[in-house]
Amino acid sequence: MITILLIILILMLVGSLPTWPHSAKWGYGPSGGLGTVLVILLILYLMHVI
């Protein structure tokens, strides 16, 4: 389960980088969403839910 979550998080990180021309104007939206997901997963991990 942890391995699958790590792979998904890495793919989300690569997808949120504004390196493509069409994503240059996205701002902090994708990385902010990814940070929120990371915080939620960290809390769940510390509570021993996952």
Biopython code that builds the backbone (N, CA, C, O; Angstrom):
import numpy as np
from Bio.PDB.StructureBuilder import StructureBuilder

atoms = [
    (1, "MET", "N", (0.834, -1.194, 0.000)),
    (1, "MET", "CA", (0.000, 0.000, 0.000)),
    (1, "MET", "C", (0.879, 1.258, 0.000)),
    (1, "MET", "O", (0.615, 2.210, -0.734)),
    (2, "ILE", "N", (1.906, 1.246, 0.819)),
    (2, "ILE", "CA", (2.797, 2.410, 0.889)),
    (2, "ILE", "C", (3.518, 2.613, -0.442)),
    (2, "ILE", "O", (3.718, 3.750, -0.870)),
    (3, "THR", "N", (3.909, 1.527, -1.095)),
    (3, "THR", "CA", (4.610, 1.635, -2.374)),
    (3, "THR", "C", (3.715, 2.257, -3.435)),
    (3, "THR", "O", (4.167, 3.091, -4.220)),
    (4, "ILE", "N", (2.471, 1.863, -3.461)),
    (4, "ILE", "CA", (1.531, 2.433, -4.427)),
    (4, "ILE", "C", (1.332, 3.919, -4.161)),
    (4, "ILE", "O", (1.298, 4.715, -5.099)),
    (5, "LEU", "N", (1.201, 4.300, -2.902)),
    (5, "LEU", "CA", (1.048, 5.716, -2.556)),
    (5, "LEU", "C", (2.286, 6.522, -2.943)),
    (5, "LEU", "O", (2.165, 7.650, -3.422)),
    (6, "LEU", "N", (3.464, 5.958, -2.740)),
    (6, "LEU", "CA", (4.692, 6.653, -3.132)),
    (6, "LEU", "C", (4.758, 6.860, -4.638)),
    (6, "LEU", "O", (5.143, 7.936, -5.096)),
    (7, "ILE", "N", (4.391, 5.852, -5.412)),
    (7, "ILE", "CA", (4.408, 5.983, -6.868)),
    (7, "ILE", "C", (3.419, 7.048, -7.321)),
    (7, "ILE", "O", (3.730, 7.857, -8.195)),
    (8, "ILE", "N", (2.226, 7.052, -6.727)),
    (8, "ILE", "CA", (1.220, 8.053, -7.084)),
    (8, "ILE", "C", (1.703, 9.453, -6.721)),
    (8, "ILE", "O", (1.518, 10.385, -7.504)),
    (9, "LEU", "N", (2.318, 9.621, -5.554)),
    (9, "LEU", "CA", (2.818, 10.938, -5.140)),
    (9, "LEU", "C", (3.938, 11.426, -6.052)),
    (9, "LEU", "O", (4.001, 12.613, -6.374)),
    (10, "ILE", "N", (4.816, 10.529, -6.467)),
    (10, "ILE", "CA", (5.893, 10.921, -7.380)),
    (10, "ILE", "C", (5.316, 11.355, -8.726)),
    (10, "ILE", "O", (5.768, 12.347, -9.298)),
    (11, "LEU", "N", (4.336, 10.634, -9.231)),
    (11, "LEU", "CA", (3.691, 11.025, -10.487)),
    (11, "LEU", "C", (2.971, 12.358, -10.362)),
    (11, "LEU", "O", (2.988, 13.164, -11.292)),
    (12, "MET", "N", (2.334, 12.595, -9.213)),
    (12, "MET", "CA", (1.679, 13.886, -8.992)),
    (12, "MET", "C", (2.699, 15.018, -8.917)),
    (12, "MET", "O", (2.445, 16.119, -9.405)),
    (13, "LEU", "N", (3.842, 14.751, -8.312)),
    (13, "LEU", "CA", (4.890, 15.772, -8.214)),
    (13, "LEU", "C", (5.411, 16.138, -9.594)),
    (13, "LEU", "O", (5.578, 17.318, -9.903)),
    (14, "VAL", "N", (5.666, 15.147, -10.415)),
    (14, "VAL", "CA", (6.149, 15.415, -11.776)),
    (14, "VAL", "C", (5.082, 16.159, -12.574)),
    (14, "VAL", "O", (5.402, 17.064, -13.345)),
    (15, "GLY", "N", (3.823, 15.784, -12.394)),
    (15, "GLY", "CA", (2.743, 16.449, -13.118)),
    (15, "GLY", "C", (2.477, 17.870, -12.672)),
    (15, "GLY", "O", (1.921, 18.662, -13.433)),
    (16, "SER", "N", (2.860, 18.207, -11.459)),
    (16, "SER", "CA", (2.576, 19.560, -10.968)),
    (16, "SER", "C", (3.687, 20.551, -11.266)),
    (16, "SER", "O", (3.514, 21.748, -11.035)),
    (17, "LEU", "N", (4.808, 20.093, -11.766)),
    (17, "LEU", "CA", (5.887, 21.013, -12.107)),
    (17, "LEU", "C", (5.516, 21.833, -13.341)),
    (17, "LEU", "O", (5.127, 21.258, -14.357)),
    (18, "PRO", "N", (5.627, 23.155, -13.278)),
    (18, "PRO", "CA", (5.223, 23.998, -14.419)),
    (18, "PRO", "C", (6.319, 24.094, -15.481)),
    (18, "PRO", "O", (6.817, 25.187, -15.756)),
    (19, "THR", "N", (6.696, 22.975, -16.074)),
    (19, "THR", "CA", (7.759, 22.994, -17.078)),
    (19, "THR", "C", (7.219, 23.019, -18.494)),
    (19, "THR", "O", (7.970, 23.292, -19.430)),
    (20, "TRP", "N", (5.931, 22.740, -18.678)),
    (20, "TRP", "CA", (5.359, 22.749, -20.011)),
    (20, "TRP", "C", (4.719, 24.099, -20.274)),
    (20, "TRP", "O", (4.238, 24.748, -19.344)),
    (21, "PRO", "N", (4.706, 24.537, -21.541)),
    (21, "PRO", "CA", (4.174, 25.879, -21.848)),
    (21, "PRO", "C", (2.717, 26.071, -21.439)),
    (21, "PRO", "O", (2.343, 27.162, -21.008)),
    (22, "HIS", "N", (1.897, 25.045, -21.562)),
    (22, "HIS", "CA", (0.480, 25.225, -21.236)),
    (22, "HIS", "C", (0.239, 25.322, -19.724)),
    (22, "HIS", "O", (-0.831, 25.760, -19.302)),
    (23, "SER", "N", (1.212, 24.922, -18.910)),
    (23, "SER", "CA", (1.018, 24.971, -17.463)),
    (23, "SER", "C", (1.787, 26.113, -16.803)),
    (23, "SER", "O", (1.883, 26.166, -15.577)),
    (24, "ALA", "N", (2.326, 27.008, -17.590)),
    (24, "ALA", "CA", (3.123, 28.098, -17.019)),
    (24, "ALA", "C", (2.274, 29.079, -16.213)),
    (24, "ALA", "O", (2.791, 29.738, -15.311)),
    (25, "LYS", "N", (0.991, 29.186, -16.517)),
    (25, "LYS", "CA", (0.127, 30.163, -15.852)),
    (25, "LYS", "C", (-0.706, 29.544, -14.727)),
    (25, "LYS", "O", (-1.594, 30.208, -14.192)),
    (26, "TRP", "N", (-0.447, 28.316, -14.366)),
    (26, "TRP", "CA", (-1.237, 27.653, -13.329)),
    (26, "TRP", "C", (-0.952, 28.206, -11.938)),
    (26, "TRP", "O", (-1.818, 28.139, -11.066)),
    (27, "GLY", "N", (0.217, 28.740, -11.716)),
    (27, "GLY", "CA", (0.570, 29.287, -10.411)),
    (27, "GLY", "C", (0.846, 28.190, -9.390)),
    (27, "GLY", "O", (1.434, 27.158, -9.716)),
    (28, "TYR", "N", (0.417, 28.420, -8.156)),
    (28, "TYR", "CA", (0.689, 27.483, -7.074)),
    (28, "TYR", "C", (-0.420, 26.447, -6.875)),
    (28, "TYR", "O", (-0.359, 25.664, -5.927)),
    (29, "GLY", "N", (-1.406, 26.426, -7.725)),
    (29, "GLY", "CA", (-2.532, 25.515, -7.566)),
    (29, "GLY", "C", (-2.153, 24.044, -7.488)),
    (29, "GLY", "O", (-2.490, 23.387, -6.503)),
    (30, "PRO", "N", (-1.467, 23.504, -8.485)),
    (30, "PRO", "CA", (-1.130, 22.077, -8.433)),
    (30, "PRO", "C", (-0.217, 21.700, -7.273)),
    (30, "PRO", "O", (-0.425, 20.669, -6.633)),
    (31, "SER", "N", (0.785, 22.516, -6.999)),
    (31, "SER", "CA", (1.694, 22.172, -5.905)),
    (31, "SER", "C", (1.020, 22.361, -4.553)),
    (31, "SER", "O", (1.344, 21.652, -3.600)),
    (32, "GLY", "N", (0.089, 23.303, -4.455)),
    (32, "GLY", "CA", (-0.669, 23.468, -3.214)),
    (32, "GLY", "C", (-1.585, 22.280, -2.959)),
    (32, "GLY", "O", (-1.728, 21.828, -1.823)),
    (33, "GLY", "N", (-2.195, 21.785, -4.011)),
    (33, "GLY", "CA", (-3.029, 20.592, -3.883)),
    (33, "GLY", "C", (-2.213, 19.380, -3.506)),
    (33, "GLY", "O", (-2.648, 18.557, -2.700)),
    (34, "LEU", "N", (-1.039, 19.263, -4.081)),
    (34, "LEU", "CA", (-0.149, 18.156, -3.747)),
    (34, "LEU", "C", (0.317, 18.256, -2.296)),
    (34, "LEU", "O", (0.431, 17.237, -1.613)),
    (35, "GLY", "N", (0.584, 19.461, -1.822)),
    (35, "GLY", "CA", (0.963, 19.643, -0.423)),
    (35, "GLY", "C", (-0.149, 19.247, 0.527)),
    (35, "GLY", "O", (0.103, 18.668, 1.584)),
    (36, "THR", "N", (-1.380, 19.560, 0.150)),
    (36, "THR", "CA", (-2.530, 19.171, 0.970)),
    (36, "THR", "C", (-2.650, 17.655, 1.049)),
    (36, "THR", "O", (-2.895, 17.104, 2.122)),
    (37, "VAL", "N", (-2.478, 16.980, -0.083)),
    (37, "VAL", "CA", (-2.521, 15.515, -0.110)),
    (37, "VAL", "C", (-1.409, 14.934, 0.752)),
    (37, "VAL", "O", (-1.630, 13.962, 1.475)),
    (38, "LEU", "N", (-0.222, 15.517, 0.683)),
    (38, "LEU", "CA", (0.896, 15.028, 1.492)),
    (38, "LEU", "C", (0.636, 15.196, 2.982)),
    (38, "LEU", "O", (0.970, 14.310, 3.768)),
    (39, "VAL", "N", (0.051, 16.308, 3.380)),
    (39, "VAL", "CA", (-0.254, 16.532, 4.793)),
    (39, "VAL", "C", (-1.295, 15.526, 5.277)),
    (39, "VAL", "O", (-1.165, 14.974, 6.370)),
    (40, "ILE", "N", (-2.321, 15.289, 4.474)),
    (40, "ILE", "CA", (-3.351, 14.320, 4.855)),
    (40, "ILE", "C", (-2.750, 12.926, 4.991)),
    (40, "ILE", "O", (-3.043, 12.216, 5.953)),
    (41, "LEU", "N", (-1.911, 12.528, 4.034)),
    (41, "LEU", "CA", (-1.284, 11.210, 4.106)),
    (41, "LEU", "C", (-0.343, 11.097, 5.299)),
    (41, "LEU", "O", (-0.255, 10.039, 5.922)),
    (42, "LEU", "N", (0.357, 12.172, 5.617)),
    (42, "LEU", "CA", (1.251, 12.159, 6.776)),
    (42, "LEU", "C", (0.463, 11.988, 8.069)),
    (42, "LEU", "O", (0.870, 11.231, 8.950)),
    (43, "ILE", "N", (-0.657, 12.685, 8.184)),
    (43, "ILE", "CA", (-1.496, 12.551, 9.381)),
    (43, "ILE", "C", (-2.048, 11.132, 9.491)),
    (43, "ILE", "O", (-2.051, 10.551, 10.576)),
    (44, "LEU", "N", (-2.516, 10.569, 8.369)),
    (44, "LEU", "CA", (-3.023, 9.203, 8.382)),
    (44, "LEU", "C", (-1.929, 8.200, 8.741)),
    (44, "LEU", "O", (-2.175, 7.224, 9.450)),
    (45, "TYR", "N", (-0.718, 8.452, 8.245)),
    (45, "TYR", "CA", (0.399, 7.549, 8.553)),
    (45, "TYR", "C", (0.770, 7.615, 10.028)),
    (45, "TYR", "O", (1.039, 6.588, 10.652)),
    (46, "LEU", "N", (0.784, 8.824, 10.586)),
    (46, "LEU", "CA", (1.121, 8.976, 11.997)),
    (46, "LEU", "C", (0.043, 8.399, 12.911)),
    (46, "LEU", "O", (0.338, 8.012, 14.042)),
    (47, "MET", "N", (-1.194, 8.338, 12.438)),
    (47, "MET", "CA", (-2.285, 7.749, 13.208)),
    (47, "MET", "C", (-2.370, 6.236, 12.984)),
    (47, "MET", "O", (-3.249, 5.572, 13.535)),
    (48, "HIS", "N", (-1.457, 5.695, 12.176)),
    (48, "HIS", "CA", (-1.383, 4.267, 11.867)),
    (48, "HIS", "C", (-2.643, 3.771, 11.168)),
    (48, "HIS", "O", (-3.079, 2.642, 11.390)),
    (49, "VAL", "N", (-3.223, 4.615, 10.328)),
    (49, "VAL", "CA", (-4.381, 4.205, 9.545)),
    (49, "VAL", "C", (-3.940, 3.512, 8.263)),
    (49, "VAL", "O", (-4.577, 2.559, 7.815)),
    (50, "ILE", "N", (-2.841, 3.996, 7.672)),
    (50, "ILE", "CA", (-2.314, 3.354, 6.466)),
    (50, "ILE", "C", (-0.963, 2.746, 6.745)),
    (50, "ILE", "O", (-0.354, 2.159, 5.851)),
]
sb = StructureBuilder()
sb.init_structure("model")
sb.init_model(0)
sb.init_chain("A")
sb.init_seg("    ")
for serial, (resi, resn, name, xyz) in enumerate(atoms, 1):
    if name == "N":
        sb.init_residue(resn, " ", resi, " ")
    sb.init_atom(name, np.array(xyz, "f"), 0.0, 1.0, " ", f" {name:<3s}", serial, name[0])
structure = sb.get_structure()
